[in-house]
């Protein structure tokens, strides 16, 4: 894929991923059961994301790919893209929570489109990020890729891991994510009360 397309998608990933969230908020019809099933999943995804950010730090918010070090500890010892895995879990949770009262076809369309949009964005930016990491860290990154899968986590952590858990960076790095998560919770609550 064209590097300028990858750069554009990376820089605008937040806005691009807001589109399916807005679609869920506008067209979703939550039910008590869907909220009960989906909300814990959405929260679990955000916890995975916070765990990852505690290791990777605020560089995850940059408009261009950056990495002062190759982090391989914590969730990065299980899966190469724990931030995106957390996002996918959160998105699936909100998709379930928002669509319980939609028709089967409406639910399928909303959930499918939301997850497909996310997959498309990540399928574009992960190779972009990995190209950067390979250029920065060379053989160390290649060894990491050989040991740690990109999407489906390992059952046991790989190696000893490089990186330090710094929970103090979570508030700064995740402030926009927390606002978005809170807005989705607010819309979900309003829609559920009207149902």
C-alpha positions in Angstrom: 0.0 0.0 0.0 1.1 3.5 -0.7 3.1 5.0 2.2 1.3 8.4 1.9 -2.1 6.5 2.3 -0.7 4.7 5.4 0.6 8.0 6.8 -2.7 9.7 6.2 -4.7 6.9 7.9 -2.3 6.7 10.8 -2.5 10.5 11.4 -6.3 10.4 11.2 -7.0 7.1 12.9 -9.0 8.7 15.7 -11.4 10.5 13.3 -11.7 7.5 11.1 -12.6 5.2 14.0 -15.1 7.8 15.3 -17.3 7.2 12.3 -18.5 3.7 13.4 -18.8 4.9 17.0 -21.1 7.7 15.8 -23.1 5.3 13.7 -23.6 3.1 16.7 -24.6 6.1 18.8 -27.1 7.3 16.2 -28.6 4.1 14.9 -28.2 1.7 17.9 -31.1 0.6 20.0 -29.7 -0.9 23.2 -31.6 -3.3 25.3 -31.0 -4.3 29.0 -29.6 -7.6 27.9 -27.3 -6.1 25.2 -25.9 -3.5 27.7 -25.4 -6.2 30.3 -23.4 -8.3 27.9 -21.6 -5.6 26.0 -20.6 -3.1 28.6 -18.3 -5.4 30.6 -16.6 -6.4 27.4 -16.1 -2.7 26.5 -14.6 -2.0 29.9 -12.3 -5.0 29.6 -11.0 -3.7 26.3 -10.2 -0.3 27.9 -8.4 -2.0 30.7 -6.2 -3.9 28.2 -5.6 -0.6 26.5 -4.6 1.1 29.8 -2.2 -1.8 30.6 -0.5 -1.3 27.2 -0.3 2.4 27.5 1.3 2.0 30.9 4.2 0.4 29.0 4.3 2.3 25.7 3.6 5.8 27.1 2.3 8.9 25.4 4.0 8.2 22.1 0.9 6.3 21.2 -0.9 9.6 20.7 1.6 11.1 18.2 0.4 12.0 14.6 3.5 10.2 13.3 4.9 6.8 14.3 7.5 7.1 17.0 9.1 4.8 19.5 12.0 5.8 21.8 12.4 2.1 22.7 11.2 -1.3 21.5 8.7 -2.3 24.3 8.3 -6.0 24.6 7.1 -6.3 28.3 3.7 -6.4 29.8 1.0 -7.0 27.2 3.5 -6.6 24.4 5.0 -10.0 25.6 1.7 -11.6 24.6 0.7 -9.7 21.4 2.4 -7.1 19.2 -0.6 -4.8 19.1 -2.2 -4.8 22.5 -3.6 -1.3 22.1 -5.5 -2.3 19.0 -6.6 -5.6 20.6 -8.0 -3.6 23.5 -9.7 -1.2 21.0 -11.2 -4.2 19.2 -12.6 -5.7 22.4 -14.0 -2.3 23.4 -15.6 -1.8 20.0 -17.1 -5.3 20.1 -18.5 -4.5 23.5 -20.0 -1.2 22.5 -21.4 -2.8 19.3 -23.1 -5.5 21.3 -24.3 -3.0 23.9 -25.8 -0.5 21.4 -27.6 -3.0 19.1 -29.7 -5.3 21.3 -32.9 -3.7 20.2 -32.1 -3.4 16.5 -33.5 -5.9 14.1 -31.2 -8.9 13.3 -30.3 -7.3 10.0 -29.7 -3.9 11.6 -27.6 -5.4 14.3 -25.5 -7.4 11.7 -25.1 -4.2 9.6 -24.0 -2.0 12.5 -21.7 -4.5 14.2 -20.3 -5.7 10.9 -19.6 -2.2 9.6 -18.1 -1.1 12.9 -15.7 -4.0 13.2 -14.9 -3.9 9.4 -14.0 -0.2 9.6 -11.7 -0.9 12.6 -10.1 -3.8 10.8 -9.6 -1.7 7.7 -7.9 1.1 9.7 -5.6 -1.3 11.5 -4.8 -3.3 8.4 -3.5 -0.1 7.0 -1.6 1.3 9.9 0.0 -1.8 11.4 2.3 -2.4 8.4 3.2 1.3 8.5 4.1 1.1 12.2 6.0 -2.2 11.7 8.0 -0.8 8.9 9.0 2.1 11.1 9.9 -0.2 14.0 11.9 -2.5 11.7 13.9 0.5 10.4 14.5 1.7 14.0 15.3 -1.6 15.8 16.3 -4.0 13.0 17.0 -7.6 14.1 15.6 -7.0 17.6 12.2 -6.2 16.0 12.5 -9.2 13.7 13.2 -11.5 16.7 10.2 -9.9 18.5 7.9 -10.5 15.5 9.1 -14.1 15.3 8.2 -14.7 19.0 5.1 -12.6 19.4 1.9 -12.8 17.2 0.4 -9.6 15.8 -3.3 -10.2 16.8 -4.1 -13.4 18.7 -2.2 -13.3 22.0 0.2 -16.0 23.2 -0.8 -18.0 26.3 2.5 -17.4 27.9 4.7 -14.2 27.7 7.6 -14.3 25.3 11.1 -13.7 26.7 12.0 -11.4 29.6 10.6 -8.2 28.0 11.9 -4.7 27.6 10.0 -1.8 29.2 8.7 -0.6 32.5 5.1 -0.2 33.7 4.4 3.5 34.3 0.8 4.0 35.4 1.4 7.7 35.8 1.4 8.1 31.9 -2.1 6.6 31.5 -4.0 9.7 32.5 -2.1 11.9 30.0 -2.0 9.3 27.2 -5.6 8.2 27.6 -7.4 11.5 28.2 -9.0 11.5 24.8 -9.9 7.9 25.0 -11.4 8.3 28.4 -13.5 11.3 27.0 -14.7 9.2 24.1 -15.4 6.2 26.3 -17.4 8.5 28.7 -19.3 10.0 25.8 -20.2 6.5 24.5 -21.4 5.5 28.0 -23.5 8.7 28.3 -25.2 8.1 24.9 -25.7 4.4 25.8 -27.3 5.4 29.1 -29.6 7.9 27.5 -30.7 5.5 24.8 -31.1 2.6 27.2 -33.4 4.8 29.4 -35.5 5.7 26.4 -35.9 2.0 25.4 
